[in-house]
Amino acid sequence: MISFIEEILGKDILWYNAVVSTLVEGTTSILASLMSYDKYGRMFPKTFILITQGIFLTGLLTLWLTPSSNIRTIYLVLSLVTVGKAGVRYITFFLKRQIKLEHDIEDEKMLEDRAIFWKVIGRISGVATAIGISSRPWKLKFMFSAIAMGIGYLSFCFGLTYYKSERKTTNTMPVVSEDNQSRKSSQRLRHLKLLPLWIPFLAYHVVQTAGTTLFLAQIDVVQADILVKNIKFVDPKTCMILVRNFPGVLLRPILKRFSDKKYKLRAALTLAMVFNFCSCIASWHVEARRLHMFKKSGSNMNLFWLVPQFFLLGCAIELVGEGLEDFFSDLVPESKQELGFAFNTLVEGMGKFSSVGFVLAFRHYWIGDTINKSRLDNYYVGLAFLTLWALLFFTYLSNAYDWKIDLEKSEEGDTDLPNDLDVDVLPIGNGQNLISVKV
């Protein structure tokens, strides 16, 4: 995203490009969270997808066919792309729901294998696409993206009848108790007890944001290896992004060895923070050495010095991507497990906005207009301490308390309604209510 921002804005200011790209990504996460949490987003998912992906396609066509010289046009296009990317995130939530609707039986292994299969297919196609267009001009990249998006949009339209929808019926039933809505609100408030457990992941996302902005900016000032120079159709940034996406192939089989799901998820998230910390330490050493070489002789380091920090960052991304939503689902009742996507994307968005605050706070000290005028090594040290605090805090909280939320027992004489129903309460006298329930 930061390379995209640099291209369309035409500004070579490190902190500014990092802030704008992070704001776009953070807004994308917040919008995806709202779409998956909103009741209309759950009731009419296909409509949401058609609208957001139509907006995304409009933005890509504008980038391809219209010269981006007007600053107002550029920010309008950025807004369209932001909404479209949120829709792409929402599609993953929608497809997971489709798989569960298709298979009513609780065959977790089958669902997991199918998810892994399609994830591998997506990885392979993404790698092939990245290699194929990485060295092309941005206008051609926008063209290929618009064409691919158009094909995907048409395919989704043609397949609308094959996607399953949740049945919507209207029933009317008498209920003796008047406390259903208050109990429903109290159940929602009980989920706020999980917030302290998610605070350390704000720090995690701050580091991840540095990995997608400042890490990539380092590539512009290092010397490309002779191997990369000889491969004309792959640019250095694409090579490092591929390194970042590689660890999933190695880590997933290792995690499957743990039979205890609760232990596996907790260990995966703890290990992700360890990898995050190691990535900060590696990037600190590399940037300190690079600055020393630049100030001493004006020379730069080899590209492959950046491999460790990207690889460690990829390990953390893979572990959290696989485990955070499952960790949430393991702590809440089954009726609330679908909120895991909304909860986690919300935390991700808040973490990215926190990263914007960090960049602006240290703009005059460690993050300057160019990377050679910055002290990113000091910034990475600060991130390392932040990650270490998050690691210790999460380890303590996850082991010191029981965070699991049990189903609330129905009181005698009450009818406990599912939490995801729309309930209209109509008083009919004699201390009773008539409740209209929309399923």
WODAFEN-V618515 format. One record per helix or strand. SS is the DSSP state (H for helix, E for strand). FROM is the first residue (numbers start at 1). TO is the last residue. Records with the same first field share a line. If there is no record, write none. Layout:
SS=FROM-TO ; FROM-TO
This chain:
H=2-9 ; 14-37 ; 39-43 ; 45-65 ; 71-102 ; 108-133 ; 138-158 ; 160-162 ; 180-219 ; 226-230 ; 236-246 ; 248-255 ; 261-297 ; 303-331 ; 334-336 ; 339-361 ; 371-373 ; 376-400
E=170-175 ; 223-223 ; 302-302 ; 422-429 ; 432-438
